[in-house]
């Protein structure tokens, strides 16, 4: 049993003991924690401080003693006299978890409401330009046949990396891919458009140079000019398939001189400037590429989603349902892929999504406050920060890490979403992975009850993200009227591929929305949309243009 040296300045009420509660499979061994009496208005704490404030950090002071094992033992000592806590009551980590459960749990009824409103929002985006969820026509007509062949280059400008691929399509849904990755530095991500697209062009040139020649193993014959598909995974308006007017940056990008500009032209200018031997065939979103690549391999695929650093969906729509392009004279029966950009759902108004004060803090501190509201609740770019803010609220309130230096957790985005994944994956009795993680990354010691609390909190945040993703898929399924027949959803991104239980939670969410018919909707790991999908679309576009079909787009 640990002995706490509280000293004369600490009231007896704030000594702690350990109690075991029977809570089922998610038992939490509780350190019973005092809840400080709220000081009167005349105290040193600001009377205007809201109990629902966004977490702001302050230092706490603690007494410490050394146990017989030589380990320090800390006790919270913020009061000068016992009178500071005349009505102190004891709360457990389980009590605090219940507080956050109320914030992060989404009921089936709420999910159905969200899906219905999102479906209405998708319809508006098809009818009129300038909507918050823009429902962008991609000028990718119809599905691939599976028999596309040839060599194509693809450039994927993602959130953290630049990837150049050489894709050889062999027909019958078969392909081979050779690729190289190039790191996107923060200077590039926050620099100028000229610097960004120069970097893209020189990366393509370096890749071609590396793989060109007559020597064995060289994949590109000297003098070859290959079609290139550019995967540009940011909201754009496109009046043709090789143009892309950037609406707004997402994924933390802040490159100047690009918003409102044709990024297809900016890239083409950089390719010409550096004399890169390619023909820019198409500019697509990674979600559109995911849709097409997944269908190329599995023709039952009807929807493509990205659940990673970003959050988006694409599907195939009849041109006759896209009112805003009716004047272009394209056959109404033609099918075209639509890039939804649903990450913007509920932006600015914040009328429909269940945002917590932590979500609001993430939004305020982002480089695009008010925007991408749906994405900020789901995307892997933000889940770790949401957890960090919750933890910091408990630090500020003196509930956890008393007497320890928490400065590393004070830094925004110092807790990555991969941490949530590791927490949920820890199945050891003592949660040793979480022990090591806090010691290694933050130099912090944790109790078992704290570790159990952190894991449960990670589950709440991760489960909410998956259930909101299910709302998005459900809205598309309902809009497409394919619930009865069912469909397959090609899903890509780090959350879907690596976060434990994410796919299962999506399926559970679909059943909560649709009942047993939700089982008709399945998800599967998508093919490489940014690379293979982009190459397939370049091949489809080349064939369409060779046939003279819809040359205006």
Secondary structure, 3 states (H helix, E strand, C coil): CCCCCCCCCCCHHHCCCEEECCCHHHCCEEECEEECCCCCCCCCCCCCCCCCCCCCCCCCCEEEEECCCCCEEEEECCCCCHHHHCCCEEECHHHHHHHHHHHHCCCHHHHHHHHHHHHHHHHHHHHCCCCCCCCEEEEEECCCCCCCEEEEEEEEECCCEEEEEEEEEEECCEEEEEEEEEECCHHHHCCEHHHHHHHHHHHHHHHHHHHECCCCCCCECCCCCEEEEEEECCCEECCCCCCCEECCCCCCCCCECCCCCEHHHHHHHHHHHCCCCEEEEEEECHHHHHHHHHHHHCCCEEEEEEECCCEEEEEEEEHHHCHHHHHHCCCCCCEEEEECCHHHCCCCCCCCCCCCHHHHHHHHHCCCCCCCHHHHHHCCCCHHHHHHHHHHHHHHCCCCCCCCCCHHHHCCCCCCHHHHHHHHHCCCCCCHHHHHHHHHHHCCCCCHHHHHHHHHHHHHHHHHHHHHHHHHHHHHHHHHCCCCCCEEEEEECHHHHHCCCHHHHHHHHHHHHHHHHHHHEEEEECCCHHHHHHHHHHHHHHHHHHCCCCCCC
